[in-house]
Amino acid sequence: MVRGKTYSSQIVIHTASADHLPSVEAVLSGIRQRAAANMSTIFIHTSGSNVVGDNSNGALESSKIYTDKTPEDINALPDSAFHRKIDLAIINASKELGEKAKLAIMIPTEIYGVNKSHKRQSIRVPTITRFALKHGFAGHVGKGLAVESQIHVLDLARAYIVLLHHMERAPSSKFVDNPYFFCENGQEFSWKGVAELVGVELKQRGLIEDGIPKEYSPDVDFEELFGEYTGVIMGSNCRCRAVRLRELGWEVRMEISNEHRIV
């Protein structure tokens, strides 16, 4: 079905799982069929900033900052990096298709905020909050020192529109040489800082007795968070700069203070 829908579509935007290879392969198959029929395609795939994560388990704040203007740094990531297997399938297909298709990889950082149209929330902070309500404390992986960039969901939505319009105008070579587009708002956070905010908020509301954050126990707590991936998802440095989107005219409109009481 995905292959067929792709074949009948000039524009495809993948915003489902960043780690589901069969769906991406189906999209790429549909794009190849369109190319064989002399029909061009624009494809934007959604990856995630954990692709540049350092697996430090919250032990430190890294000084390494990735920018989408230096694709060689991203290309140097190991094939085993989070999301990388899927990204590589797209990169290889882009080189294969050349001028017959335009393929780009959007790499959002930590997404926060509520989309009022769909009344959906993000994943990680609500997970921390639910855990805190159940166990009486807000936690972090290791020392909680790992730092991540962030983006409001509505700023991210506008980024897709800006990127799409750019892809409609630009030659395919722009994306074969560098398919990466980070999306971040210039602000960063640590997971210890998040745990502190969650703890303070819940304590003020009388929902937990102690607002001081604690370190999660890998053996006891990880299963209720993100299982074996908890250390990667909540303990990696993922610092990025969205230089290319800003050069295209995209700008940040949402401030984190607008919705910081996300619990």
Helices and strands as residue ranges (DSSP letters): H 2-7, E 11-14, H 21-36, E 41-46, G 49-52, E 66-67, H 71-75, H 84-97, G 98-100, E 101-108, E 110-112, H 124-135, E 139-140, E 147-152, H 153-169, H 173-177, E 180-183, E 188-190, H 191-204, E 214-215, G 222-224, G 227-229, H 230-235, E 240-241, H 243-247, G 256-259
